[in-house]
Amino acid sequence: MKPDNEYRPWVVLMTAGGQSQELARYRLRGDAESHGQTLKRLSPDGGFTVLFEEQQVSFK
C-alpha cells in the first residue's frame, strides 16, 4: 500500500474554457506523458497538458 503523502510531481491537466482540472499525478515523467498521450488519442479535441510541479519545502 502506498503512503498518502508520497510525492508525485508530474501532473496531467485537462484545460478547457480558460480553466484547468487535475486528472492524475505521477512520480515518473514517462508515466504522466503516456497517460497524456492516451487521453489525446481518445479525445483529440480535448486540451491535455503534462507539467512538473515543484514541491514546496520550508525550513524552520
PDB file of N, CA, C and O in Angstrom:
ATOM      1  N   MET A   1       0.844  -1.179   0.000  1.00  0.00           N
ATOM      2  CA  MET A   1       0.000   0.000   0.000  1.00  0.00           C
ATOM      3  C   MET A   1       0.890   1.242   0.000  1.00  0.00           C
ATOM      4  O   MET A   1       1.860   1.320   0.754  1.00  0.00           O
ATOM      5  N   LYS A   2       0.551   2.212  -0.851  1.00  0.00           N
ATOM      6  CA  LYS A   2       1.344   3.424  -0.954  1.00  0.00           C
ATOM      7  C   LYS A   2       0.936   4.427   0.133  1.00  0.00           C
ATOM      8  O   LYS A   2      -0.244   4.540   0.463  1.00  0.00           O
ATOM      9  N   PRO A   3       1.906   5.148   0.682  1.00  0.00           N
ATOM     10  CA  PRO A   3       1.557   6.177   1.663  1.00  0.00           C
ATOM     11  C   PRO A   3       0.836   7.335   0.981  1.00  0.00           C
ATOM     12  O   PRO A   3       1.106   7.636  -0.181  1.00  0.00           O
ATOM     13  N   ASP A   4      -0.077   7.984   1.699  1.00  0.00           N
ATOM     14  CA  ASP A   4      -0.846   9.100   1.151  1.00  0.00           C
ATOM     15  C   ASP A   4       0.020  10.306   0.842  1.00  0.00           C
ATOM     16  O   ASP A   4      -0.317  11.092  -0.043  1.00  0.00           O
ATOM     17  N   ASN A   5       1.121  10.469   1.545  1.00  0.00           N
ATOM     18  CA  ASN A   5       1.944  11.659   1.382  1.00  0.00           C
ATOM     19  C   ASN A   5       3.069  11.463   0.367  1.00  0.00           C
ATOM     20  O   ASN A   5       4.015  12.250   0.342  1.00  0.00           O
ATOM     21  N   GLU A   6       2.983  10.432  -0.465  1.00  0.00           N
ATOM     22  CA  GLU A   6       4.019  10.168  -1.458  1.00  0.00           C
ATOM     23  C   GLU A   6       4.070  11.328  -2.467  1.00  0.00           C
ATOM     24  O   GLU A   6       3.041  11.766  -2.983  1.00  0.00           O
ATOM     25  N   TYR A   7       5.271  11.805  -2.730  1.00  0.00           N
ATOM     26  CA  TYR A   7       5.473  12.948  -3.606  1.00  0.00           C
ATOM     27  C   TYR A   7       5.279  12.549  -5.065  1.00  0.00           C
ATOM     28  O   TYR A   7       5.970  11.657  -5.558  1.00  0.00           O
ATOM     29  N   ARG A   8       4.363  13.186  -5.749  1.00  0.00           N
ATOM     30  CA  ARG A   8       4.075  12.926  -7.160  1.00  0.00           C
ATOM     31  C   ARG A   8       4.070  14.260  -7.907  1.00  0.00           C
ATOM     32  O   ARG A   8       3.034  14.920  -7.986  1.00  0.00           O
ATOM     33  N   PRO A   9       5.216  14.660  -8.455  1.00  0.00           N
ATOM     34  CA  PRO A   9       5.332  15.989  -9.044  1.00  0.00           C
ATOM     35  C   PRO A   9       4.776  16.130 -10.460  1.00  0.00           C
ATOM     36  O   PRO A   9       4.524  17.251 -10.900  1.00  0.00           O
ATOM     37  N   TRP A  10       4.577  15.036 -11.183  1.00  0.00           N
ATOM     38  CA  TRP A  10       4.103  15.121 -12.563  1.00  0.00           C
ATOM     39  C   TRP A  10       2.584  15.086 -12.577  1.00  0.00           C
ATOM     40  O   TRP A  10       1.965  14.162 -12.051  1.00  0.00           O
ATOM     41  N   VAL A  11       1.986  16.119 -13.196  1.00  0.00           N
ATOM     42  CA  VAL A  11       0.545  16.307 -13.169  1.00  0.00           C
ATOM     43  C   VAL A  11       0.001  16.270 -14.595  1.00  0.00           C
ATOM     44  O   VAL A  11       0.580  16.870 -15.500  1.00  0.00           O
ATOM     45  N   VAL A  12      -1.109  15.565 -14.793  1.00  0.00           N
ATOM     46  CA  VAL A  12      -1.831  15.592 -16.069  1.00  0.00           C
ATOM     47  C   VAL A  12      -3.050  16.482 -15.856  1.00  0.00           C
ATOM     48  O   VAL A  12      -3.883  16.223 -14.987  1.00  0.00           O
ATOM     49  N   LEU A  13      -3.140  17.547 -16.674  1.00  0.00           N
ATOM     50  CA  LEU A  13      -4.235  18.505 -16.570  1.00  0.00           C
ATOM     51  C   LEU A  13      -5.102  18.463 -17.813  1.00  0.00           C
ATOM     52  O   LEU A  13      -4.613  18.226 -18.918  1.00  0.00           O
ATOM     53  N   MET A  14      -6.390  18.694 -17.624  1.00  0.00           N
ATOM     54  CA  MET A  14      -7.300  18.918 -18.732  1.00  0.00           C
ATOM     55  C   MET A  14      -7.636  20.404 -18.721  1.00  0.00           C
ATOM     56  O   MET A  14      -8.082  20.937 -17.705  1.00  0.00           O
ATOM     57  N   THR A  15      -7.423  21.065 -19.847  1.00  0.00           N
ATOM     58  CA  THR A  15      -7.691  22.502 -19.931  1.00  0.00           C
ATOM     59  C   THR A  15      -8.834  22.746 -20.904  1.00  0.00           C
ATOM     60  O   THR A  15      -8.844  22.220 -22.016  1.00  0.00           O
ATOM     61  N   ALA A  16      -9.796  23.552 -20.468  1.00  0.00           N
ATOM     62  CA  ALA A  16     -10.947  23.893 -21.311  1.00  0.00           C
ATOM     63  C   ALA A  16     -11.560  25.192 -20.811  1.00  0.00           C
ATOM     64  O   ALA A  16     -11.773  25.366 -19.611  1.00  0.00           O
ATOM     65  N   GLY A  17     -11.839  26.094 -21.728  1.00  0.00           N
ATOM     66  CA  GLY A  17     -12.519  27.338 -21.365  1.00  0.00           C
ATOM     67  C   GLY A  17     -11.751  28.190 -20.379  1.00  0.00           C
ATOM     68  O   GLY A  17     -12.355  28.854 -19.536  1.00  0.00           O
ATOM     69  N   GLY A  18     -10.436  28.186 -20.468  1.00  0.00           N
ATOM     70  CA  GLY A  18      -9.637  29.008 -19.563  1.00  0.00           C
ATOM     71  C   GLY A  18      -9.469  28.418 -18.173  1.00  0.00           C
ATOM     72  O   GLY A  18      -8.843  29.041 -17.315  1.00  0.00           O
ATOM     73  N   GLN A  19     -10.005  27.247 -17.935  1.00  0.00           N
ATOM     74  CA  GLN A  19      -9.870  26.587 -16.644  1.00  0.00           C
ATOM     75  C   GLN A  19      -9.104  25.288 -16.814  1.00  0.00           C
ATOM     76  O   GLN A  19      -9.062  24.725 -17.908  1.00  0.00           O
ATOM     77  N   SER A  20      -8.505  24.816 -15.748  1.00  0.00           N
ATOM     78  CA  SER A  20      -7.799  23.541 -15.804  1.00  0.00           C
ATOM     79  C   SER A  20      -8.229  22.669 -14.632  1.00  0.00           C
ATOM     80  O   SER A  20      -8.549  23.158 -13.549  1.00  0.00           O
ATOM     81  N   GLN A  21      -8.226  21.379 -14.878  1.00  0.00           N
ATOM     82  CA  GLN A  21      -8.611  20.410 -13.853  1.00  0.00           C
ATOM     83  C   GLN A  21      -7.555  19.320 -13.795  1.00  0.00           C
ATOM     84  O   GLN A  21      -7.166  18.761 -14.820  1.00  0.00           O
ATOM     85  N   GLU A  22      -7.103  19.028 -12.602  1.00  0.00           N
ATOM     86  CA  GLU A  22      -6.107  17.970 -12.403  1.00  0.00           C
ATOM     87  C   GLU A  22      -6.779  16.614 -12.565  1.00  0.00           C
ATOM     88  O   GLU A  22      -7.774  16.313 -11.906  1.00  0.00           O
ATOM     89  N   LEU A  23      -6.212  15.798 -13.461  1.00  0.00           N
ATOM     90  CA  LEU A  23      -6.771  14.469 -13.696  1.00  0.00           C
ATOM     91  C   LEU A  23      -6.006  13.382 -12.956  1.00  0.00           C
ATOM     92  O   LEU A  23      -6.604  12.440 -12.435  1.00  0.00           O
ATOM     93  N   ALA A  24      -4.673  13.512 -12.908  1.00  0.00           N
ATOM     94  CA  ALA A  24      -3.857  12.472 -12.272  1.00  0.00           C
ATOM     95  C   ALA A  24      -2.495  13.033 -11.912  1.00  0.00           C
ATOM     96  O   ALA A  24      -2.054  14.040 -12.468  1.00  0.00           O
ATOM     97  N   ARG A  25      -1.827  12.363 -10.966  1.00  0.00           N
ATOM     98  CA  ARG A  25      -0.468  12.723 -10.555  1.00  0.00           C
ATOM     99  C   ARG A  25       0.400  11.475 -10.615  1.00  0.00           C
ATOM    100  O   ARG A  25      -0.048  10.369 -10.314  1.00  0.00           O
ATOM    101  N   TYR A  26       1.667  11.680 -11.016  1.00  0.00           N
ATOM    102  CA  TYR A  26       2.594  10.559 -11.167  1.00  0.00           C
ATOM    103  C   TYR A  26       3.959  10.905 -10.598  1.00  0.00           C
ATOM    104  O   TYR A  26       4.346  12.073 -10.544  1.00  0.00           O
ATOM    105  N   ARG A  27       4.682   9.879 -10.175  1.00  0.00           N
ATOM    106  CA  ARG A  27       6.062  10.056  -9.723  1.00  0.00           C
ATOM    107  C   ARG A  27       7.003  10.167 -10.908  1.00  0.00           C
ATOM    108  O   ARG A  27       7.996  10.892 -10.846  1.00  0.00           O
ATOM    109  N   LEU A  28       6.702   9.454 -11.992  1.00  0.00           N
ATOM    110  CA  LEU A  28       7.603   9.378 -13.137  1.00  0.00           C
ATOM    111  C   LEU A  28       7.050  10.156 -14.329  1.00  0.00           C
ATOM    112  O   LEU A  28       5.859  10.091 -14.634  1.00  0.00           O
ATOM    113  N   ARG A  29       7.937  10.890 -14.993  1.00  0.00           N
ATOM    114  CA  ARG A  29       7.541  11.690 -16.150  1.00  0.00           C
ATOM    115  C   ARG A  29       6.966  10.821 -17.271  1.00  0.00           C
ATOM    116  O   ARG A  29       5.958  11.178 -17.882  1.00  0.00           O
ATOM    117  N   GLY A  30       7.593   9.703 -17.533  1.00  0.00           N
ATOM    118  CA  GLY A  30       7.137   8.815 -18.596  1.00  0.00           C
ATOM    119  C   GLY A  30       5.718   8.316 -18.388  1.00  0.00           C
ATOM    120  O   GLY A  30       4.952   8.189 -19.343  1.00  0.00           O
ATOM    121  N   ASP A  31       5.366   8.032 -17.138  1.00  0.00           N
ATOM    122  CA  ASP A  31       4.002   7.582 -16.838  1.00  0.00           C
ATOM    123  C   ASP A  31       2.995   8.692 -17.130  1.00  0.00           C
ATOM    124  O   ASP A  31       1.941   8.445 -17.716  1.00  0.00           O
ATOM    125  N   ALA A  32       3.325   9.912 -16.719  1.00  0.00           N
ATOM    126  CA  ALA A  32       2.436  11.047 -16.955  1.00  0.00           C
ATOM    127  C   ALA A  32       2.284  11.319 -18.447  1.00  0.00           C
ATOM    128  O   ALA A  32       1.177  11.570 -18.924  1.00  0.00           O
ATOM    129  N   GLU A  33       3.396  11.269 -19.190  1.00  0.00           N
ATOM    130  CA  GLU A  33       3.335  11.524 -20.627  1.00  0.00           C
ATOM    131  C   GLU A  33       2.543  10.438 -21.358  1.00  0.00           C
ATOM    132  O   GLU A  33       1.807  10.738 -22.298  1.00  0.00           O
ATOM    133  N   SER A  34       2.686   9.194 -20.941  1.00  0.00           N
ATOM    134  CA  SER A  34       1.916   8.101 -21.548  1.00  0.00           C
ATOM    135  C   SER A  34       0.418   8.305 -21.333  1.00  0.00           C
ATOM    136  O   SER A  34      -0.382   8.107 -22.248  1.00  0.00           O
ATOM    137  N   HIS A  35       0.053   8.694 -20.136  1.00  0.00           N
ATOM    138  CA  HIS A  35      -1.355   8.941 -19.840  1.00  0.00           C
ATOM    139  C   HIS A  35      -1.868  10.119 -20.671  1.00  0.00           C
ATOM    140  O   HIS A  35      -2.967  10.060 -21.221  1.00  0.00           O
ATOM    141  N   GLY A  36      -1.073  11.184 -20.762  1.00  0.00           N
ATOM    142  CA  GLY A  36      -1.459  12.344 -21.569  1.00  0.00           C
ATOM    143  C   GLY A  36      -1.638  11.979 -23.038  1.00  0.00           C
ATOM    144  O   GLY A  36      -2.583  12.443 -23.675  1.00  0.00           O
ATOM    145  N   GLN A  37      -0.753  11.161 -23.579  1.00  0.00           N
ATOM    146  CA  GLN A  37      -0.849  10.733 -24.979  1.00  0.00           C
ATOM    147  C   GLN A  37      -2.097   9.880 -25.210  1.00  0.00           C
ATOM    148  O   GLN A  37      -2.767  10.014 -26.235  1.00  0.00           O
ATOM    149  N   THR A  38      -2.400   9.017 -24.265  1.00  0.00           N
ATOM    150  CA  THR A  38      -3.602   8.191 -24.383  1.00  0.00           C
ATOM    151  C   THR A  38      -4.851   9.056 -24.385  1.00  0.00           C
ATOM    152  O   THR A  38      -5.760   8.836 -25.185  1.00  0.00           O
ATOM    153  N   LEU A  39      -4.898  10.032 -23.499  1.00  0.00           N
ATOM    154  CA  LEU A  39      -6.051  10.934 -23.447  1.00  0.00           C
ATOM    155  C   LEU A  39      -6.190  11.714 -24.750  1.00  0.00           C
ATOM    156  O   LEU A  39      -7.303  11.911 -25.238  1.00  0.00           O
ATOM    157  N   LYS A  40      -5.075  12.157 -25.314  1.00  0.00           N
ATOM    158  CA  LYS A  40      -5.122  12.898 -26.583  1.00  0.00           C
ATOM    159  C   LYS A  40      -5.625  12.019 -27.721  1.00  0.00           C
ATOM    160  O   LYS A  40      -6.340  12.502 -28.599  1.00  0.00           O
ATOM    161  N   ARG A  41      -5.265  10.735 -27.721  1.00  0.00           N
ATOM    162  CA  ARG A  41      -5.760   9.815 -28.751  1.00  0.00           C
ATOM    163  C   ARG A  41      -7.262   9.578 -28.603  1.00  0.00           C
ATOM    164  O   ARG A  41      -7.989   9.512 -29.594  1.00  0.00           O
ATOM    165  N   LEU A  42      -7.719   9.450 -27.353  1.00  0.00           N
ATOM    166  CA  LEU A  42      -9.135   9.187 -27.103  1.00  0.00           C
ATOM    167  C   LEU A  42     -10.008  10.408 -27.318  1.00  0.00           C
ATOM    168  O   LEU A  42     -11.169  10.281 -27.706  1.00  0.00           O
ATOM    169  N   SER A  43      -9.465  11.581 -27.071  1.00  0.00           N
ATOM    170  CA  SER A  43     -10.212  12.830 -27.205  1.00  0.00           C
ATOM    171  C   SER A  43      -9.327  13.875 -27.877  1.00  0.00           C
ATOM    172  O   SER A  43      -8.759  14.729 -27.196  1.00  0.00           O
ATOM    173  N   PRO A  44      -9.202  13.819 -29.212  1.00  0.00           N
ATOM    174  CA  PRO A  44      -8.277  14.713 -29.925  1.00  0.00           C
ATOM    175  C   PRO A  44      -8.612  16.198 -29.771  1.00  0.00           C
ATOM    176  O   PRO A  44      -7.724  17.043 -29.891  1.00  0.00           O
ATOM    177  N   ASP A  45      -9.874  16.525 -29.507  1.00  0.00           N
ATOM    178  CA  ASP A  45     -10.261  17.925 -29.358  1.00  0.00           C
ATOM    179  C   ASP A  45     -10.020  18.455 -27.946  1.00  0.00           C
ATOM    180  O   ASP A  45     -10.087  19.663 -27.715  1.00  0.00           O
ATOM    181  N   GLY A  46      -9.745  17.565 -27.013  1.00  0.00           N
ATOM    182  CA  GLY A  46      -9.511  17.977 -25.624  1.00  0.00           C
ATOM    183  C   GLY A  46      -8.120  18.558 -25.459  1.00  0.00           C
ATOM    184  O   GLY A  46      -7.192  18.186 -26.176  1.00  0.00           O
ATOM    185  N   GLY A  47      -7.982  19.456 -24.527  1.00  0.00           N
ATOM    186  CA  GLY A  47      -6.679  20.044 -24.234  1.00  0.00           C
ATOM    187  C   GLY A  47      -6.086  19.388 -22.998  1.00  0.00           C
ATOM    188  O   GLY A  47      -6.586  19.568 -21.888  1.00  0.00           O
ATOM    189  N   PHE A  48      -5.021  18.629 -23.194  1.00  0.00           N
ATOM    190  CA  PHE A  48      -4.374  17.937 -22.083  1.00  0.00           C
ATOM    191  C   PHE A  48      -2.931  18.391 -21.988  1.00  0.00           C
ATOM    192  O   PHE A  48      -2.249  18.536 -23.002  1.00  0.00           O
ATOM    193  N   THR A  49      -2.467  18.616 -20.766  1.00  0.00           N
ATOM    194  CA  THR A  49      -1.126  19.112 -20.522  1.00  0.00           C
ATOM    195  C   THR A  49      -0.474  18.288 -19.429  1.00  0.00           C
ATOM    196  O   THR A  49      -1.123  17.885 -18.464  1.00  0.00           O
ATOM    197  N   VAL A  50       0.827  18.041 -19.593  1.00  0.00           N
ATOM    198  CA  VAL A  50       1.622  17.381 -18.558  1.00  0.00           C
ATOM    199  C   VAL A  50       2.612  18.412 -18.047  1.00  0.00           C
ATOM    200  O   VAL A  50       3.336  19.026 -18.831  1.00  0.00           O
ATOM    201  N   LEU A  51       2.646  18.603 -16.741  1.00  0.00           N
ATOM    202  CA  LEU A  51       3.578  19.579 -16.181  1.00  0.00           C
ATOM    203  C   LEU A  51       4.218  19.073 -14.907  1.00  0.00           C
ATOM    204  O   LEU A  51       3.713  18.161 -14.251  1.00  0.00           O
ATOM    205  N   PHE A  52       5.347  19.689 -14.571  1.00  0.00           N
ATOM    206  CA  PHE A  52       6.088  19.349 -13.361  1.00  0.00           C
ATOM    207  C   PHE A  52       5.774  20.392 -12.305  1.00  0.00           C
ATOM    208  O   PHE A  52       5.907  21.589 -12.557  1.00  0.00           O
ATOM    209  N   GLU A  53       5.360  19.952 -11.131  1.00  0.00           N
ATOM    210  CA  GLU A  53       5.028  20.861 -10.038  1.00  0.00           C
ATOM    211  C   GLU A  53       6.041  20.634  -8.918  1.00  0.00           C
ATOM    212  O   GLU A  53       6.103  19.555  -8.328  1.00  0.00           O
ATOM    213  N   GLU A  54       6.821  21.656  -8.640  1.00  0.00           N
ATOM    214  CA  GLU A  54       7.838  21.536  -7.596  1.00  0.00           C
ATOM    215  C   GLU A  54       7.208  21.423  -6.221  1.00  0.00           C
ATOM    216  O   GLU A  54       6.153  21.996  -5.949  1.00  0.00           O
ATOM    217  N   GLN A  55       7.867  20.684  -5.377  1.00  0.00           N
ATOM    218  CA  GLN A  55       7.412  20.535  -4.001  1.00  0.00           C
ATOM    219  C   GLN A  55       7.861  21.741  -3.196  1.00  0.00           C
ATOM    220  O   GLN A  55       9.012  22.166  -3.289  1.00  0.00           O
ATOM    221  N   GLN A  56       6.958  22.286  -2.415  1.00  0.00           N
ATOM    222  CA  GLN A  56       7.280  23.414  -1.552  1.00  0.00           C
ATOM    223  C   GLN A  56       7.977  22.876  -0.307  1.00  0.00           C
ATOM    224  O   GLN A  56       7.438  22.029   0.406  1.00  0.00           O
ATOM    225  N   VAL A  57       9.177  23.381  -0.059  1.00  0.00           N
ATOM    226  CA  VAL A  57       9.957  22.951   1.093  1.00  0.00           C
ATOM    227  C   VAL A  57      10.138  24.152   2.014  1.00  0.00           C
ATOM    228  O   VAL A  57      10.536  25.232   1.577  1.00  0.00           O
ATOM    229  N   SER A  58       9.845  23.951   3.280  1.00  0.00           N
ATOM    230  CA  SER A  58      10.056  25.043   4.238  1.00  0.00           C
ATOM    231  C   SER A  58      11.017  24.555   5.313  1.00  0.00           C
ATOM    232  O   SER A  58      10.894  23.447   5.835  1.00  0.00           O
ATOM    233  N   PHE A  59      11.960  25.402   5.621  1.00  0.00           N
ATOM    234  CA  PHE A  59      12.949  25.108   6.659  1.00  0.00           C
ATOM    235  C   PHE A  59      12.640  25.947   7.879  1.00  0.00           C
ATOM    236  O   PHE A  59      12.409  27.151   7.769  1.00  0.00           O
ATOM    237  N   LYS A  60      12.635  25.332   9.011  1.00  0.00           N
ATOM    238  CA  LYS A  60      12.308  26.069  10.246  1.00  0.00           C
ATOM    239  C   LYS A  60      13.539  26.240  11.075  1.00  0.00           C
ATOM    240  O   LYS A  60      13.481  26.833  12.152  1.00  0.00           O
TER     241      LYS A  60
END
